[in-house]
Amino acid sequence: MRKLNKRILLLSSFLMITATFKSFSQGFLKTDGQRIVNEKGENVLLRGMGLGGWMLQEGYMFHLSNLGRQYRIKEEISKLVGEQKANEFYDSWLKNHTTKTDIDSLATWGFNSVRLPMHYSLYTPAVEEEPILGENTWIQKGFDMTDSLLAWCKANKMYLILDLHAPPGGQGNDLNISDRNPDKPSLWESEANQQKTVALWRKLAEKYKDEPWIAGYDIINEPNWGFESKEDFRGIAEKTNAPLRKLMVEITKAIREVDQKHIIIIEGNGFGNNYSGIFPKWDDNMVLSFHKYGNFNNIESIQQFLNYRKEHNMPIWLGESGENSNTWFKEAISLAESNNIGWAWWQLKKMGINNPLEIKAPAGYQKLLAYWNGKGEKPSADEAWETLQAFVANTKIGNTVYHQDVIDAMFRQVNDDSAKPFKANLVKNGTTINAVDYDLGTQRVAYFDKDTASYQYTPGVNTQGNIGRTYRNDGVDIKTDATNHEPYVFNFEDGEWLQYTIHVAKAGTYTIEAKLNSASSATIAIEMNNEIATIPIKAGLKEQWISLGKFQLKKGQQSIKVFAETGGFDFYQLKFD
């Protein structure tokens, strides 16, 4: 066994060295008019994932919106377990949250790039914490983490985009995205913070100037600041953006002093979307980034950026998007790619269903949340520490929940509208299929639901997608049973339906039953082999089986549709006898 493992190790090392050597043949990415291209002049469409929550925690990612900023989360942890263990928790977090296995998985799923949201404090101290005021010292931890991530990307022939998500002082009034302390000067209120930001980018560029698998430098994430008026809290209405342009020009100049090769990525005010006063462009190897959340996926939603691309003869990139349903994901990516716009999604993992990997809440976590929300008793130091250690362990990819439906929507469904089985669903006498295991696919192909996405930034539209926010990220409403903790479909409305691809082991006549819950009378229907059977549901059902009829099933693969002809019932399972 030891000899075999050694051979495998040697073979793996050889393959990695070979892959790394071959990877350098791709060369640096650069701009060519309105396109991003490789050294051969071939168009490159970046399909990326942001590593939110690793170097920079935002409270909402972990049901900690009341705390919000990372420094406040750390303060509360310190109050419970002490500063030493709080530091130990964060060291463990940075070590375990994102590993090579995460990047290997991204490559397997189809991603070709990674966006790294960086917290400046992992690379350099805060201005007020410098040993010698006005000078810049460097912290090795951040550079070591970036080196590791770059090596993992290289091994998978994936590009890495460096994104300064949290610059010194913080770039706006959305405090959480940059871990900003409003009691201290912001990036825009402190010349020292600005100069430290410039120096950090020069240092990064100097270190990575010869790395072709770094795609570019996303120099300031989502500025959101009213320069002309403090009432313009997010910088959405800003007309000149003069301080933002000035700082981005200074950063670019510092980078170009040591690095002439890498793409510079810029973001406008108002969370990357307000480019008033930003142009003309000041570098020939520059990409305009915009961010897109919760609006319609039509050409009008991106037209201004298409106009910028043409007017300024520069590529555009959807540098951050996501936090929605599978329907929205499929539509947004289709819109981007049909217009030759690369994208980076947000984010790989957090607590929740609308990302590829879901972090599970550990035992004791609800007690911790209740205390931090002022609704529960204080856990002991030992209890809190046990919960926090389990929390870190749950961030490891092997302990997360993989949402295949999210990946299917982002890749296959963009080019293929067909349905495919969510599970094998091998049918024989006594087989049960969970209602939530309907087919993978788009709305009106694998299922139909009246509410499939969230348009939280669209006035007058109040939709959410899966209002139960569990198990799957489609429009179908799913919640978890309080007793057996199994997921089921609820809020099944008139006209909604679910399709199941089944594989019948043996042809024959089968009785199909449905396990239902219904407070009021309703009507369920089933379509099988172009035959539809309609069955009334009596009021007062409590997780009871009702017969949907006898059906002749052929051997092999076929599909079944279950309809809520008159909705209002909960749907748990199908059974075949």
Number of C-alpha atoms within 10 A of each C-alpha: 6 7 8 9 10 11 12 12 12 12 12 12 12 12 13 16 13 12 15 18 12 13 17 14 12 13 16 21 25 24 22 18 16 19 23 27 19 19 12 11 13 12 15 17 18 23 23 28 27 22 24 23 22 23 23 25 23 24 20 16 17 18 17 17 14 13 19 21 23 23 17 17 19 17 14 16 22 17 11 19 18 14 15 9 15 21 14 11 21 15 11 14 21 18 14 16 19 22 16 17 13 19 24 16 13 22 19 11 15 14 22 22 27 28 28 22 23 23 22 24 17 18 20 23 17 18 20 12 9 14 11 10 10 13 12 16 16 15 13 12 14 19 16 13 18 17 14 14 19 23 17 21 24 23 22 23 19 26 24 27 25 21 21 23 25 27 27 29 26 29 28 27 19 19 18 23 24 29 25 25 17 12 6 12 16 21 24 21 13 15 12 20 22 22 20 25 25 22 19 24 20 22 17 18 23 16 14 17 18 14 17 21 24 25 27 25 24 23 22 24 29 28 27 26 28 22 21 14 11 10 11 15 17 20 26 20 19 22 16 16 21 14 12 23 23 12 19 21 18 17 22 24 16 19 25 18 11 16 19 12 19 25 24 23 26 27 26 26 30 22 22 24 21 22 24 16 14 22 11 9 16 13 13 14 21 24 27 24 23 24 22 20 18 17 17 18 20 12 12 10 13 18 11 12 20 18 11 17 19 13 11 14 17 21 27 27 24 24 30 24 21 21 18 24 24 29 22 26 25 22 18 24 26 19 18 20 15 10 13 19 23 22 26 25 25 21 22 21 28 25 18 23 25 27 27 25 26 22 24 19 18 16 13 16 19 14 18 21 17 14 14 18 13 9 11 13 11 16 16 11 15 11 16 19 19 15 21 23 15 17 21 19 20 20 25 20 21 12 13 19 20 18 17 16 22 24 21 20 26 25 18 14 24 18 11 12 15 13 20 17 18 17 15 12 19 15 23 17 14 11 13 19 20 20 22 23 22 26 22 25 25 23 19 14 16 22 23 19 20 15 16 23 24 23 20 15 13 12 8 8 11 12 15 18 23 27 19 20 19 16 24 24 29 31 27 28 26 25 22 16 11 8 6 7 9 13 21 22 22 25 18 23 19 18 14 19 23 23 26 26 23 21 19 18 15 13 13 13 13 18 15 20 19 24 20 22 21 20 14 13 15 19 17 24 17 23 15 15 13 8 8 13 15 16 16 14 20 13 13 12 18 12 15 13 17 17 13 20 13 14 16 12 19 15 14 13 14 14 14 16 19 25 25 22 20 18 21 19 25 25 25 22 19 20 22 18 14
